[in-house]
């Protein structure tokens, strides 16, 4: 085990400051500091607030990760950092920190793609990635399907959101229902007491023959339905609305993920991103994959949300396969192309 790469990963793409330390496929530390409470009163992430929170949290989170792992900075073989996509100011904090550590320690630096890292983190849960698989990544900013090859070092987009991503729709529907931010967990909890078939909300792009997603129309349909009830003074059945909305989202996500596997002749599906922590999405994906003969890989919920461990895990793959490190003029790219794994 000692000859396996020891990589430190830094994640600051949105509102989570993550520092992870991974040796091979073993997670040694996953320190996290969240600024979500600072954004809650605005009903969404405020980029400037997130950037300042990363600045304050970086050093304490780094120290905690090193302590948890029982290593020093000089012990690490490489430093990996999310270079994009994400919020520009937030990304800059992580990239600047990673450059500083790499330069001071004389360690190689790897700028990595946030979405590819969400795939690579499954190595820590289920071992090496298949040589070829489909990845469904669902988060606040992305709902995307990819073909993943070479154990996570090559990704090819198959489809993505054309408007609101699933996580964004969750946040907006939660606001309509008077539920707290971020909307994913409270809607998931409320849906547990509701009837998913109570309201026939639309399934955007469900049968259009593409692997793209659209959730803006669904979000609007929920808002109009709730407004209609309130207009005539009728109570809003929050649990039923939450359950019906959630079912519409996960129905389309899982349907298209299975379709992607069939189209590409692939028997392995990796589910990742913050929304992959959703209980109904995990359950329906398991049910539909089992029926289609597809092997499903889903990390535990803690590893689905943004964290430094996923960045370190992808960094291990890059180091182990001799990928050329990034230059020290590595940019933070908020719109990093989805098929770029390392910069």
DOFILUM-668285 format. One line per 10 residues: number of its first residue (from 1); for each residue x, y, z of C-alpha. Coordinates in nm, 4 decimals. Layout:
# residues N
NUM) X/Y/Z; ...
# end
This chain:
# residues 343
1) 0.0000/0.0000/0.0000; 0.2869/0.2364/0.0739; 0.3842/0.2390/-0.2954; 0.0414/0.3702/-0.3974; 0.0153/0.7465/-0.4638; -0.0801/0.9656/-0.1687; -0.2771/1.2587/-0.3077; -0.4288/1.5624/-0.1402; -0.7415/1.7033/-0.3045; -0.8918/2.0506/-0.2701
11) -1.2525/2.1318/-0.3666; -1.3989/2.4856/-0.3667; -1.6298/2.4947/-0.6692; -1.9386/2.6170/-0.4833; -2.0258/2.6434/-0.1133; -1.8258/2.3517/0.0329; -1.4589/2.3800/0.1270; -1.3290/2.0250/0.1008; -0.9853/1.8778/0.1640; -0.9450/1.5053/0.1090
21) -0.6448/1.2747/0.1362; -0.6428/0.9437/-0.0500; -0.3818/0.6707/-0.0833; -0.4661/0.4402/-0.3712; -0.8289/0.3445/-0.3122; -0.8186/0.4164/0.0603; -0.9753/0.7328/0.1993; -0.7602/0.8688/0.4813; -0.9307/1.2030/0.5425; -1.2350/1.3933/0.4180
31) -1.2505/1.7297/0.5955; -1.5348/1.9616/0.5018; -1.6490/2.3143/0.5893; -1.9833/2.4315/0.4534; -2.1112/2.7861/0.4097; -2.4648/2.6711/0.3248; -2.6134/2.8383/0.6342; -2.4756/3.1730/0.5189; -2.6618/3.1382/0.1884; -2.9909/3.0078/0.3272
41) -3.1414/3.3508/0.3903; -3.0860/3.4406/0.0244; -3.2486/3.1210/-0.1011; -2.9429/3.0339/-0.3078; -2.5641/3.0472/-0.3180; -2.4164/3.3996/-0.3270; -2.0796/3.3791/-0.5083; -1.9050/3.6527/-0.3080; -2.0171/3.5029/0.0226; -1.8969/3.1594/-0.0905
51) -1.5557/3.2940/-0.1934; -1.4988/3.4682/0.1395; -1.6090/3.1561/0.3279; -1.3524/2.9478/0.1360; -1.0784/3.1944/0.2273; -1.1635/3.1645/0.5959; -1.2032/2.7882/0.5925; -0.9105/2.6759/0.3782; -0.6296/2.6591/0.6345; -0.8372/2.5144/0.9230
61) -0.9864/2.2519/0.6894; -0.6412/2.1619/0.5585; -0.5063/2.1208/0.9106; -0.8008/1.9007/1.0080; -0.7549/1.6758/0.7060; -0.3826/1.6293/0.7706; -0.4511/1.5510/1.1359; -0.7247/1.3010/1.0493; -0.4984/1.1269/0.7980; -0.1956/1.1284/1.0259
71) 0.0305/1.2680/0.7557; 0.2151/1.5909/0.6841; 0.2098/1.8017/0.3704; 0.5570/1.6761/0.2806; 0.4264/1.3181/0.2784; 0.1890/1.3742/-0.0137; 0.2963/1.2795/-0.3658; 0.0747/1.5275/-0.5502; -0.1903/1.7937/-0.5041; -0.5143/1.7910/-0.7023
81) -0.7642/2.0758/-0.7153; -1.0961/2.1448/-0.8838; -1.0171/2.3818/-1.1719; -1.3767/2.3947/-1.2996; -1.6598/2.4103/-1.3680; -1.7999/2.6139/-1.0801; -1.8215/2.9660/-0.9406; -1.5234/3.1669/-1.0605; -1.4382/3.3351/-0.7297; -1.4802/3.0138/-0.5346
91) -1.2644/2.8176/-0.7766; -0.9913/3.0820/-0.7584; -0.9527/3.0312/-0.3834; -0.8923/2.6587/-0.4204; -0.6681/2.6910/-0.7251; -0.4569/2.9621/-0.5592; -0.4198/2.7530/-0.2446; -0.3235/2.4418/-0.4425; -0.0638/2.6352/-0.6427; 0.0852/2.7747/-0.3238
101) 0.1164/2.4337/-0.1596; 0.2529/2.2728/-0.4785; 0.5132/2.5450/-0.5297; 0.6241/2.5563/-0.1662; 0.6523/2.1775/-0.1405; 0.7848/2.1051/-0.4885; 0.4927/1.8691/-0.5564; 0.3147/1.8102/-0.8901; -0.0167/1.9905/-0.9344; -0.3252/1.8524/-1.1103
111) -0.6182/2.0759/-1.2022; -0.9186/1.8482/-1.2485; -1.2760/1.8589/-1.3710; -1.5342/1.8719/-1.0935; -1.7717/1.6350/-1.2755; -1.5050/1.3766/-1.3524; -1.4129/1.3823/-0.9834; -1.7734/1.2934/-0.8964; -1.7235/0.9763/-1.1020; -1.3792/0.8938/-0.9640
121) -1.4945/0.9081/-0.6015; -1.6776/0.5785/-0.6508; -1.3342/0.4103/-0.6469; -1.3328/0.4704/-0.2725; -1.6635/0.2855/-0.2339; -1.6536/0.0009/-0.4858; -1.2938/-0.0297/-0.6033; -1.1536/0.0358/-0.9529; -1.3905/0.1804/-1.2088; -1.4898/-0.0379/-1.5023
131) -1.2883/0.0289/-1.8165; -1.6095/0.1558/-1.9745; -1.9251/0.2722/-1.7997; -2.2027/0.5305/-1.8117; -2.2096/0.8070/-1.5505; -2.5212/0.9993/-1.4509; -2.4154/1.3129/-1.2636; -2.6926/1.5089/-1.0952; -2.6279/1.8251/-0.8948; -2.7379/2.1832/-0.8463
141) -2.5651/2.2943/-1.1651; -2.5560/1.9807/-1.3795; -2.7740/1.6937/-1.4960; -2.5452/1.5080/-1.7357; -2.4824/1.1679/-1.8910; -2.1322/1.0599/-1.9940; -1.9488/0.7624/-2.1346; -1.6513/0.7092/-1.9033; -1.3498/0.5148/-2.0309; -0.9974/0.4333/-1.9166
151) -1.1003/0.4153/-1.5494; -1.2197/0.7742/-1.5424; -0.9467/0.9378/-1.7488; -1.1598/0.9866/-2.0619; -1.5182/1.1168/-2.0553; -1.7511/1.1863/-2.3473; -2.0756/1.3805/-2.2896; -2.3923/1.2128/-2.4173; -2.6506/1.4588/-2.2930; -2.7146/1.7296/-2.0394
161) -2.9629/1.9805/-1.9073; -3.0942/2.2381/-2.1520; -3.2209/2.4688/-1.8770; -3.2589/2.4103/-1.5012; -3.0561/2.1217/-1.3604; -3.2338/1.8823/-1.1256; -3.0772/2.0259/-0.8107; -3.1687/2.3783/-0.9159; -3.5295/2.2677/-0.9668; -3.5312/2.1140/-0.6183
171) -3.4199/2.4453/-0.4674; -3.6844/2.6448/-0.6544; -3.9674/2.4040/-0.5724; -3.8632/2.3999/-0.2069; -3.8962/2.7786/-0.2019; -4.2477/2.7529/-0.3501; -4.3433/2.5022/-0.0795; -4.1920/2.7080/0.2029; -3.9198/2.4506/0.2685; -3.5622/2.5454/0.3639
181) -3.2581/2.5824/0.1383; -3.0980/2.3732/-0.0024; -3.4149/2.2088/-0.1275; -3.3015/1.8513/-0.1883; -3.3068/1.7038/0.1641; -3.6310/1.8731/0.2831; -3.8190/1.7718/-0.0316; -3.6891/1.4160/0.0019; -3.8088/1.4043/0.3627; -4.1479/1.5576/0.2837
191) -4.1970/1.3200/-0.0083; -4.1718/1.0258/0.2296; -4.5179/1.1142/0.3627; -4.6727/1.1918/0.0230; -4.8231/1.0122/-0.2740; -4.5933/1.0232/-0.5803; -4.8916/0.9628/-0.8072; -5.1124/1.2341/-0.6540; -5.0358/1.5011/-0.9164; -4.9426/1.4203/-1.2802
201) -4.6574/1.6685/-1.3188; -4.4931/1.6745/-1.6655; -4.1829/1.4762/-1.7594; -3.9786/1.7178/-1.9706; -3.7998/1.5650/-2.2733; -3.8821/1.2167/-2.1416; -3.9646/1.0733/-2.4830; -3.7876/1.3060/-2.7253; -3.5275/1.0524/-2.8377; -3.2340/1.2438/-2.6859
211) -3.0329/1.1980/-2.3685; -3.0874/1.5612/-2.2661; -3.2816/1.6829/-1.9634; -3.5172/1.9730/-1.8936; -3.6602/2.0615/-1.5534; -3.7612/2.4270/-1.6002; -4.1077/2.3340/-1.7220; -4.1579/2.0961/-1.4315; -4.0562/2.3655/-1.1831; -4.3018/2.6078/-1.3437
221) -4.5793/2.3479/-1.3435; -4.5339/2.2943/-0.9685; -4.5373/2.6692/-0.9023; -4.8544/2.7174/-1.1090; -5.0273/2.4241/-0.9368; -4.9461/2.5620/-0.5913; -5.0509/2.9150/-0.6913; -5.3810/2.7787/-0.8174; -5.4571/2.6156/-0.4826; -5.3589/2.9259/-0.2899
231) -5.5680/3.1494/-0.5154; -5.8895/2.9714/-0.4202; -5.7936/2.9390/-0.0550; -5.7324/2.5648/-0.0572; -5.4515/2.4134/0.1510; -5.1413/2.2948/-0.0325; -5.0664/1.9255/0.0325; -4.6912/1.9771/0.0678; -4.6076/1.6074/0.1022; -4.8030/1.5112/-0.2099
241) -4.6560/1.7966/-0.4132; -4.3036/1.7064/-0.2993; -4.3532/1.3376/-0.3760; -4.5105/1.4007/-0.7173; -4.2412/1.6517/-0.8145; -3.9630/1.4208/-0.6994; -4.1096/1.1265/-0.8887; -4.1196/1.3305/-1.2080; -3.7509/1.4195/-1.1684; -3.6176/1.0733/-1.0847
251) -3.8399/0.9053/-1.3443; -3.6739/1.0999/-1.6268; -3.3228/1.0735/-1.4816; -3.3304/0.6968/-1.4410; -3.5175/0.6333/-1.7648; -3.2547/0.8184/-1.9678; -2.9646/0.6645/-1.7752; -3.0856/0.3144/-1.8590; -3.1432/0.4229/-2.2207; -2.7841/0.5512/-2.2379
261) -2.6495/0.2176/-2.1140; -2.8501/0.0307/-2.3766; -2.7501/0.2654/-2.6590; -2.3809/0.2372/-2.5715; -2.3869/-0.1356/-2.4967; -2.2608/-0.0737/-2.1421; -2.3531/-0.2809/-1.8358; -2.2266/-0.0470/-1.5616; -2.3860/0.2775/-1.4419; -2.2221/0.5135/-1.1924
271) -2.4495/0.7610/-1.0179; -2.2886/1.0725/-0.8701; -2.3370/1.4354/-0.7709; -2.5224/1.5898/-0.4789; -2.8688/1.4798/-0.5929; -2.7413/1.1204/-0.5997; -2.7846/1.1307/-0.2218; -3.1625/1.1450/-0.2798; -3.3307/0.8325/-0.1448; -3.5919/0.7983/-0.4187
281) -3.3382/0.8449/-0.6991; -3.1181/0.5742/-0.5497; -3.4120/0.3364/-0.5054; -3.5583/0.3816/-0.8542; -3.2150/0.3605/-1.0176; -3.1520/0.0323/-0.8376; -3.4932/-0.1016/-0.9413; -3.4594/-0.0088/-1.3072; -3.0970/-0.1172/-1.3362; -3.1810/-0.4560/-1.1861
291) -3.4633/-0.5002/-1.4374; -3.2308/-0.4076/-1.7262; -2.9360/-0.6209/-1.6108; -2.7204/-0.3162/-1.5400; -2.4755/-0.3035/-1.2504; -2.5346/0.0139/-1.0468; -2.2593/0.1854/-0.8492; -2.3610/0.4637/-0.6110; -2.1240/0.6091/-0.3477; -2.2523/0.6640/0.0051
301) -2.4366/0.9972/0.0396; -2.1446/1.1766/0.2057; -1.9289/1.1105/-0.1020; -2.2020/1.2190/-0.3461; -2.2026/1.5805/-0.2316; -1.9035/1.8069/-0.3050; -1.5916/1.7015/-0.1128; -1.2137/1.6952/-0.1335; -1.1993/1.3155/-0.1363; -1.3407/1.2982/-0.4876
311) -1.0738/1.5376/-0.6161; -0.7988/1.3385/-0.4437; -0.9384/1.0125/-0.5835; -0.9223/1.1434/-0.9396; -0.5753/1.2783/-0.8650; -0.4626/0.9283/-0.7662; -0.5784/0.7964/-1.1061; -0.3877/1.0689/-1.2885; -0.0670/1.0146/-1.0895; -0.0851/0.6355/-1.1185
321) -0.1212/0.6523/-1.4972; 0.1544/0.9051/-1.5504; -0.0641/1.1903/-1.6724; 0.1325/1.5124/-1.7213; 0.0790/1.7546/-1.4275; -0.0704/2.0987/-1.4750; 0.1454/2.4076/-1.5091; 0.1629/2.6557/-1.2235; -0.0250/2.9079/-1.4369; -0.3257/2.6753/-1.4166
331) -0.6433/2.8844/-1.4600; -0.9727/2.8558/-1.2738; -1.2258/2.7929/-1.5503; -1.5908/2.8321/-1.4493; -1.7009/2.6923/-1.7866; -1.4464/2.4125/-1.8179; -1.5446/2.1794/-2.1018; -1.7184/1.8694/-1.9717; -1.4890/1.6332/-2.1643; -1.1707/1.7757/-2.0105
341) -1.0670/1.5548/-1.7181; -0.7416/1.7307/-1.6263; -0.6088/2.0693/-1.7326
# end
